[in-house]
C-alpha cells in the first residue's frame, strides 16, 4: 500500500512540477542501477549532474522508490534505466512519466539477439551487462542520447565514448585469456539466481541459478534438491553467493549437497545486479567483471 501511495505522489509531483530555472547549465541525470551509473559517468563526466538511485548491494528486482527518490525523479532532465522489467517496482513510474525523458539502455539492443524467458514479465533476460559486446552498444547509445540532450558537448561525449569502448575491448581480451585457463568441462556456474546467462553464452559456461531471472521468485525445497543432485552428478567444485541476494539460499544448497555425502564449497561472492562499493575496483563495471571472472576461475579450477 505504501508503495502505491508513493507512486501516486511521484506522478502527482512530476505532472505538477513547473519548469525550474537551473542554477547552472548542467542537466540533472538520474540512473537506476550502479552499472548504468558507472556507464553514464564515463561518458558524461563533469558535464552532467549525475545521481544514481541504487548503490552497492541493492537488488533492482525488489527496489522500491523512497521518498527521496520522488524529488530526484521529479527534478531529473533525463533518466537512464535498464528496461526489460529489471527495475520491477519502478516500471509503472517510468511508464507514466510522459513529460520526462526516460531512456531504457536495453533499447540499444536488437531484441532478437536477447535471451528469452517464458517465466519473466518482459520475456527477455534483463542482465544484459554481462555481455561486454552489449555494453559497448550501450555505450554508443548513451553517447548518442547525451549528445542529443547536450549538443554543445557532443564532441566530448564522443571522445569519452571512444576511450571507454577501447577499455571495454581490452576487458574482453583480458577476460577471455583468464577463462581460457579453465578447462571446458569445469565451466559450470551455479549461483543464487539466473543473472549470468549472457556471461555463460559469451564464454561457454553452463549456468544454473537456484532462483529464476528475478529474485522476486523464491526457490523451494524441490528446487534445492534438484540442483543438489545436479551438482553431485556434474562434480561441481564450487557454488557462488551473490552480493545483492541473501546468502541463505546458497548455504541451504550447500547443506543439501552435504546431506547426500558430497562436498561443494562456496567459491566466493559474485557481483550480479549491483557493483561493489564506490572507490573500489569492484565499484566500476570493468573492475566488477574482472573480479567476478577471477573469482569464478580460481574457485572452479
VOVOPA-769985 format. One line per 4 residues: number of its first residue (from 0); their letters; for each residue x, y, z of N, C-alpha, C. Coordinates in steps of 0.02 Angstrom, whole numbers. Example, Ala and Ser with C-alpha at 12.3 -4.5 7.8 and 13.67 -1.06 7.14 Angstrom:
BEGIN
0	AS	660,-284,390,615,-225,390,660,-165,390  642,-112,354,684,-53,357,645,2,394
//
This chain:
BEGIN
0	XXXX	41,-60,0,0,0,0,43,63,0  97,61,42,141,119,46,172,134,-21  192,82,-59,223,92,-124,173,122,-174  110,102,-170,58,130,-214,50,204,-201
4	XXXX	49,222,-137,42,293,-118,101,332,-142  162,302,-136,223,336,-158,223,347,-233  201,297,-271,196,304,-343,148,361,-362  91,362,-328,42,415,-341,70,484,-326
8	XXXX	108,488,-271,139,551,-251,190,573,-303  229,525,-327,280,541,-376,249,566,-441  198,530,-465,165,551,-527,135,620,-520  102,632,-463,73,697,-450,125,752,-449
12	XXXX	182,736,-417,236,785,-411,264,802,-480  273,749,-521,302,760,-587,257,802,-631  193,785,-631,146,819,-676,130,891,-653  140,904,-588,126,971,-562,189,1014,-562
16	XXXX	245,982,-577,309,1017,-574,315,1065,-633  331,1127,-619,341,1176,-672,415,1177,-690  429,1199,-748,499,1204,-771,535,1252,-726  589,1228,-695,627,1270,-649,690,1295,-684
20	XXXX	708,1354,-664,769,1383,-691,829,1350,-658  876,1325,-697,934,1291,-669,984,1341,-642  1018,1320,-589,1070,1363,-561,1134,1359,-602  1140,1309,-645,1196,1304,-692,1170,1270,-755
24	XXXX	1216,1262,-804,1195,1237,-869,1195,1160,-872  1215,1127,-819,1218,1055,-820,1149,1024,-813  1137,971,-850,1074,936,-844,1077,887,-784  1019,878,-754,1013,830,-699,997,761,-729
28	XXXX	1044,715,-722,1037,647,-749,1028,599,-691  975,558,-695,964,506,-645,973,438,-678  1007,393,-643,1015,325,-667,988,277,-613  971,217,-634,943,169,-585,999,126,-556
32	XXXX	1020,75,-592,1070,29,-564,1140,58,-565  1183,29,-523,1252,54,-518,1292,42,-582  1274,-10,-621,1308,-21,-684,1294,36,-733  1232,57,-735,1214,112,-780,1244,178,-755
36	XXXX	1245,187,-690,1276,248,-663,1348,252,-684  1385,197,-679,1455,196,-698,1463,210,-772  1420,182,-813,1423,192,-885,1413,266,-903  1359,295,-877,1343,365,-893,1398,412,-866
40	XXXX	1426,395,-808,1481,435,-780,1541,436,-826  1557,379,-856,1614,375,-901,1604,418,-963  1542,426,-984,1528,466,-1044,1517,540,-1027  1477,552,-976,1459,621,-960,1511,659,-920
44	XXXX	1548,625,-878,1600,657,-838,1573,715,-798  1610,770,-799,1592,830,-761,1541,874,-796  1518,853,-853,1472,894,-892,1399,881,-876  1386,837,-828,1318,823,-806,1315,819,-730
48	XXXX	1256,831,-703,1243,818,-632,1212,748,-628  1251,701,-604,1231,631,-606,1215,604,-536  1158,571,-530,1139,538,-467,1112,469,-483  1138,419,-448,1114,351,-455,1067,333,-398
52	XXXX	1012,299,-414,964,281,-362,987,221,-321  1020,173,-353,1036,110,-320,1111,104,-310  1131,90,-249,1201,84,-234,1225,12,-232  1282,1,-201,1311,-65,-195,1265,-112,-156
56	XXXX	1258,-173,-181,1220,-223,-146,1145,-217,-152  1120,-170,-191,1048,-159,-198,1020,-204,-253  967,-238,-238,933,-283,-285,881,-243,-324  892,-231,-389,844,-191,-428,777,-225,-438
60	XXXX	776,-292,-435,713,-328,-444,662,-310,-390  688,-297,-330,644,-285,-272,645,-212,-249  680,-169,-286,689,-100,-264,623,-61,-263  613,-24,-209,554,18,-203,576,91,-198
64	XXXX	541,134,-233,558,206,-231,548,233,-161  598,270,-137,594,302,-71,566,373,-80  553,405,-25,529,474,-29,581,520,-61  645,505,-47,698,545,-78,701,536,-152
68	XXXX	683,477,-176,682,464,-248,629,506,-284  575,522,-249,522,562,-278,550,629,-302  589,661,-260,618,726,-277,669,719,-334  711,667,-330,762,658,-381,731,647,-450
72	XXXX	681,603,-453,650,588,-517,610,647,-544  578,683,-499,538,741,-520,581,796,-550  643,802,-525,687,856,-547,736,834,-602  730,772,-625,776,747,-675,760,774,-744
76	XXXX	812,788,-783,803,806,-853,804,744,-897  845,695,-878,850,632,-914,857,576,-863  822,520,-875,827,462,-832,847,402,-874  904,372,-857,926,311,-890,910,251,-846
80	XXXX	876,202,-874,862,141,-837,874,81,-881  875,21,-852,892,-39,-890,836,-60,-937  775,-61,-911,720,-87,-950,715,-163,-943  674,-194,-984,662,-267,-982,637,-289,-914
84	XXXX	604,-243,-879,574,-256,-814,624,-273,-760  687,-254,-769,736,-264,-715,715,-226,-653  697,-163,-662,677,-120,-606,602,-129,-594  583,-189,-573,513,-208,-571,466,-159,-538
88	XXXX	485,-133,-479,441,-89,-441,439,-18,-469  486,-2,-514,489,65,-542,458,70,-612  442,13,-641,417,13,-710,355,57,-719  308,50,-673,246,90,-679,261,164,-676
92	XXXX	309,182,-635,327,253,-630,355,279,-696  402,242,-725,433,265,-787,382,268,-844  336,221,-846,287,219,-899,238,278,-895  228,305,-835,181,360,-826,215,429,-831
96	XXXX	281,430,-838,317,493,-841,320,520,-912  262,538,-939,258,559,-1009,294,624,-1024  301,667,-973,334,731,-985,407,730,-966  434,670,-954,504,663,-936,540,621,-988
100	XXXX	605,632,-995,644,594,-1043,670,531,-1008  636,476,-1015,658,413,-987,686,370,-1044  746,344,-1033,782,308,-1086,802,240,-1059  779,188,-1092,797,119,-1073,861,99,-1110
104	XXXX	912,80,-1072,975,59,-1102,965,0,-1149  918,-44,-1131,905,-104,-1172,879,-87,-1241  855,-25,-1252,832,-5,-1318,890,-1,-1368  951,-3,-1343,1010,-2,-1387,1020,-68,-1423
108	XXXX	986,-120,-1399,999,-188,-1423,944,-214,-1468  963,-258,-1512,916,-294,-1554,884,-348,-1511  819,-343,-1498,786,-390,-1453,790,-462,-1479  799,-470,-1544,805,-538,-1571,868,-573,-1549
112	XXXX	916,-536,-1523,979,-566,-1500,978,-581,-1426  926,-559,-1391,923,-569,-1318,900,-639,-1300  916,-659,-1239,894,-724,-1213,822,-718,-1189  780,-759,-1215,709,-756,-1198,694,-795,-1134
116	XXXX	634,-783,-1108,611,-818,-1048,535,-823,-1049  510,-883,-1036,438,-893,-1031,412,-876,-961  459,-863,-916,439,-855,-846,451,-785,-819  473,-738,-862,488,-671,-838,444,-622,-875
120	XXXX	424,-569,-841,373,-523,-867,390,-494,-935  453,-479,-947,472,-446,-1010,484,-495,-1066  487,-561,-1049,504,-613,-1097,576,-610,-1121  617,-569,-1088,688,-566,-1102,727,-565,-1037
124	XXXX	786,-596,-1038,831,-592,-982,858,-520,-979  850,-485,-922,870,-415,-919,944,-403,-902  982,-456,-887,1050,-448,-861,1100,-437,-919  1086,-388,-959,1123,-377,-1022,1195,-355,-1013
128	XXXX	1212,-328,-955,1280,-302,-943,1332,-357,-940  1311,-420,-933,1359,-474,-932,1378,-498,-1002  1358,-462,-1052,1384,-471,-1120,1421,-406,-1136  1487,-409,-1139,1528,-349,-1149,1513,-315,-1216
132	XXXX	1496,-355,-1266,1478,-325,-1331,1413,-284,-1325  1366,-308,-1286,1305,-269,-1273,1323,-204,-1238  1371,-207,-1192,1388,-147,-1155,1424,-96,-1199  1458,-120,-1250,1488,-75,-1300,1432,-41,-1339
136	XXXX	1381,-78,-1358,1324,-48,-1393,1288,1,-1347  1283,-15,-1284,1251,30,-1236,1291,94,-1229  1357,89,-1231,1400,148,-1228,1386,194,-1287  1384,167,-1347,1369,206,-1407,1300,239,-1402
140	XXXX	1253,203,-1373,1185,227,-1364,1183,286,-1316  1219,280,-1261,1221,335,-1211,1256,397,-1242  1308,386,-1280,1342,442,-1314,1292,480,-1357  1252,443,-1395,1202,474,-1439,1150,512,-1399
144	XXXX	1124,482,-1347,1071,513,-1308,1095,574,-1270  1155,571,-1241,1182,629,-1207,1198,685,-1256  1221,666,-1316,1237,716,-1367,1174,752,-1390  1118,716,-1393,1055,747,-1411,1030,794,-1356
148	XXXX	1042,775,-1294,1019,815,-1237,1063,876,-1227  1129,869,-1240,1176,925,-1230,1220,929,-1293  1193,955,-1347,1230,954,-1411,1297,991,-1410  1303,1040,-1366,1366,1078,-1364,1424,1036,-1337
152	XXXX	1409,979,-1305,1461,935,-1279,1468,870,-1320  1439,870,-1379,1439,810,-1420,1510,782,-1432  1556,825,-1450,1625,804,-1463,1656,772,-1402  1644,802,-1344,1671,775,-1282,1642,706,-1267
156	XXXX	1577,700,-1276,1545,635,-1262,1570,582,-1310  1579,600,-1374,1605,552,-1423,1676,530,-1406  1717,578,-1384,1785,562,-1364,1786,515,-1303  1745,532,-1254,1740,490,-1194,1715,420,-1211
160	XXXX	1666,418,-1256,1638,354,-1276,1690,310,-1311  1728,340,-1357,1779,302,-1393,1832,276,-1345  1851,317,-1296,1901,296,-1246,1874,238,-1205  1811,242,-1185,1783,190,-1143,1773,125,-1183
164	XXXX	1755,130,-1245,1747,70,-1287,1813,34,-1294  1868,71,-1301,1934,39,-1304,1949,0,-1239  1927,29,-1183,1937,-5,-1119,1895,-69,-1115  1834,-66,-1143,1790,-124,-1143,1818,-179,-1190
168	XXXX	1847,-158,-1246,1877,-207,-1291,1937,-241,-1257  1977,-202,-1221,2033,-230,-1184,2008,-277,-1129  1952,-259,-1098,1922,-302,-1047,1904,-370,-1076  1872,-371,-1134,1853,-434,-1167,1915,-479,-1177
172	XXXX	1970,-449,-1199,2031,-486,-1211,2057,-517,-1146  2057,-477,-1092,2082,-500,-1027,2038,-556,-1000  1972,-547,-1004,1927,-598,-977,1934,-664,-1015  1939,-659,-1081,1946,-719,-1123,2010,-758,-1105
176	XXXX	2065,-721,-1095,2128,-753,-1078,2124,-789,-1010  2090,-758,-963,2083,-788,-896,2039,-850,-899  1983,-844,-934,1936,-901,-939,1966,-959,-977  2010,-945,-1025,2041,-998,-1064,2087,-1042,-1022
180	XXXX	2103,-1021,-961,2144,-1063,-916,2101,-1115,-881  2034,-1110,-888,1989,-1157,-856,1964,-1207,-907  1975,-1272,-896,1952,-1323,-944,1877,-1319,-955  1855,-1335,-1015,1785,-1330,-1034,1740,-1370,-987
184	XXXX	1762,-1430,-967,1720,-1473,-925,1708,-1445,-856  1748,-1395,-836,1740,-1365,-771,1699,-1300,-773  1678,-1282,-832,1641,-1218,-840,1567,-1228,-825  1552,-1240,-762,1483,-1245,-738,1475,-1195,-681
188	XXXX	1432,-1146,-691,1424,-1092,-643,1357,-1098,-608  1358,-1110,-543,1297,-1116,-503,1294,-1056,-456  1241,-1016,-462,1233,-955,-423,1164,-951,-392  1153,-896,-355,1090,-888,-318,1030,-878,-365
192	XXXX	1039,-839,-419,984,-831,-466,1012,-823,-537  969,-828,-586,991,-830,-656,1012,-762,-682  1069,-737,-657,1093,-672,-680,1149,-679,-731  1175,-739,-742,1237,-747,-780,1228,-784,-846
196	XXXX	1168,-785,-873,1157,-821,-936,1194,-789,-995  1197,-722,-997,1234,-689,-1051,1308,-702,-1044  1333,-703,-982,1402,-719,-969,1417,-790,-993  1372,-837,-976,1382,-906,-996,1383,-914,-1071
200	XXXX	1338,-880,-1105,1334,-884,-1178,1397,-855,-1211  1424,-803,-1181,1483,-770,-1209,1547,-811,-1200  1551,-847,-1143,1614,-880,-1126,1609,-956,-1119  1554,-985,-1142,1549,-1057,-1143,1539,-1090,-1076
204	XXXX	1502,-1059,-1032,1485,-1088,-967,1414,-1115,-968  1404,-1172,-934,1337,-1194,-918,1318,-1159,-853  1264,-1121,-856,1244,-1079,-798,1179,-1104,-769  1178,-1112,-703,1118,-1134,-669,1106,-1090,-608
208	XXXX	1047,-1060,-604,1030,-1018,-547,979,-1052,-504  987,-1046,-438,940,-1077,-392,872,-1044,-397  871,-977,-402,809,-940,-415,806,-923,-489  750,-896,-511,741,-879,-580,777,-814,-600
212	XXXX	756,-784,-656,786,-722,-679,774,-665,-632  720,-667,-595,705,-614,-546,710,-643,-476  740,-605,-431,744,-628,-361,677,-623,-326  627,-597,-361,559,-596,-332,531,-667,-328
216	XXXX	559,-712,-369,540,-782,-364,582,-816,-310  554,-864,-275,590,-897,-222,600,-971,-239  658,-997,-217,674,-1067,-229,640,-1110,-175  609,-1164,-197,577,-1210,-150,623,-1268,-134
220	XXXX	599,-1312,-90,638,-1370,-69,655,-1414,-129  606,-1423,-174,619,-1465,-233,673,-1435,-278  673,-1368,-284,725,-1334,-324,794,-1348,-295  799,-1343,-228,863,-1355,-194,886,-1427,-204
224	XXXX	841,-1474,-195,859,-1544,-202,878,-1562,-273  843,-1535,-321,858,-1548,-391,927,-1521,-410  942,-1461,-387,1007,-1431,-403,1063,-1467,-365  1050,-1489,-305,1099,-1528,-267,1119,-1591,-305
228	XXXX	1068,-1625,-333,1081,-1685,-372,1123,-1669,-434  1109,-1612,-466,1146,-1590,-525,1220,-1578,-507  1231,-1545,-451,1300,-1530,-428,1339,-1594,-417  1307,-1644,-386,1340,-1708,-373,1354,-1745,-439
232	XXXX	1305,-1745,-483,1313,-1779,-548,1370,-1749,-588  1374,-1683,-589,1424,-1648,-629,1490,-1637,-592  1491,-1658,-528,1550,-1649,-486,1574,-1576,-485  1526,-1531,-474,1541,-1460,-471,1580,-1445,-407
236	XXXX	1636,-1411,-415,1681,-1399,-358,1658,-1343,-313  1627,-1291,-342,1609,-1232,-302,1545,-1201,-328  1508,-1170,-282,1448,-1131,-299,1457,-1061,-271  1415,-1013,-293,1430,-943,-279,1371,-905,-250
240	XXXX	1388,-864,-200,1341,-816,-171,1341,-754,-216  1288,-714,-214,1286,-650,-250,1279,-593,-200  1310,-537,-215,1313,-481,-168,1245,-451,-155  1199,-455,-202,1133,-423,-195,1078,-473,-177
244	XXXX	1097,-535,-162,1048,-587,-145,1069,-618,-78  1022,-627,-31,1039,-659,33,1074,-726,22  1127,-739,61,1167,-800,51,1135,-863,78  1079,-857,113,1049,-916,144,1027,-968,93
248	XXXX	1008,-947,33,986,-996,-17,1045,-1040,-40  1102,-1009,-51,1161,-1047,-71,1186,-1090,-14  1182,-1065,47,1201,-1105,105,1156,-1166,112  1092,-1157,98,1045,-1213,100,1062,-1265,46
252	XXXX	1083,-1241,-12,1103,-1286,-66,1165,-1325,-46  1213,-1290,-16,1274,-1324,7,1258,-1378,58  1212,-1362,104,1191,-1411,154,1156,-1471,123  1116,-1459,72,1081,-1514,38,1131,-1561,4
256	XXXX	1183,-1532,-25,1235,-1573,-57,1271,-1614,-3  1287,-1582,53,1322,-1617,107,1280,-1674,135  1214,-1665,137,1170,-1717,164,1170,-1780,121  1195,-1773,60,1200,-1830,14,1272,-1856,11
260	XXXX	1310,-1840,64,1380,-1864,71,1425,-1840,15  1414,-1778,-5,1456,-1747,-56,1474,-1677,-31  1532,-1652,-53,1554,-1586,-31,1556,-1537,-90  1532,-1477,-79,1540,-1423,-127,1556,-1360,-87
264	XXXX	1605,-1323,-108,1624,-1263,-71,1587,-1202,-97  1585,-1150,-57,1560,-1085,-80,1621,-1047,-106  1622,-1037,-171,1681,-1011,-204,1694,-937,-196  1645,-902,-167,1652,-830,-157,1587,-794,-173
268	XXXX	1590,-728,-168,1532,-686,-183,1541,-651,-249  1493,-659,-294,1496,-626,-358,1451,-564,-358  1470,-515,-398,1427,-456,-408,1382,-470,-467  1317,-470,-455,1270,-486,-509,1229,-425,-529
272	XXXX	1182,-404,-486,1137,-349,-503,1161,-281,-479  1219,-279,-448,1246,-215,-423,1322,-220,-421  1355,-163,-429,1428,-159,-423,1448,-160,-350  1514,-159,-338,1540,-155,-271,1538,-84,-244
276	XXXX	1571,-73,-188,1570,-7,-156,1607,45,-198  1581,106,-197,1614,161,-231,1685,169,-204  1731,185,-248,1800,195,-228,1842,132,-230  1810,75,-244,1847,12,-252,1847,-7,-325
280	XXXX	1892,-53,-343,1894,-77,-412,1828,-108,-432  1798,-146,-385,1735,-179,-399,1676,-131,-403  1688,-68,-386,1637,-17,-391,1630,11,-461  1669,-17,-508,1663,1,-579,1643,-62,-618
284	XXXX	1613,-52,-676,1593,-108,-718,1652,-151,-736  1706,-119,-759,1765,-157,-780,1796,-195,-722  1804,-162,-665,1832,-194,-606,1788,-251,-581  1722,-241,-583,1675,-293,-562,1681,-355,-605
288	XXXX	1685,-346,-670,1687,-402,-717,1753,-442,-707  1808,-406,-699,1872,-439,-687,1870,-479,-622  1843,-448,-570,1838,-481,-505,1796,-545,-511  1739,-540,-543,1695,-598,-550,1730,-655,-585
292	XXXX	1762,-640,-641,1794,-693,-680,1852,-724,-642  1892,-684,-609,1947,-712,-569,1921,-757,-513  1866,-734,-480,1836,-773,-426,1810,-840,-452  1775,-838,-508,1746,-899,-537,1801,-948,-558
296	XXXX	1849,-924,-595,1902,-968,-621,1943,-998,-564  1962,-957,-516,2003,-982,-460,1966,-1035,-419  1901,-1026,-412,1862,-1073,-371,1847,-1139,-406  1842,-1136,-473,1823,-1196,-511,1881,-1237,-537
300	X	1941,-1210,-533,2000,-1247,-558,2011,-1311,-520
//
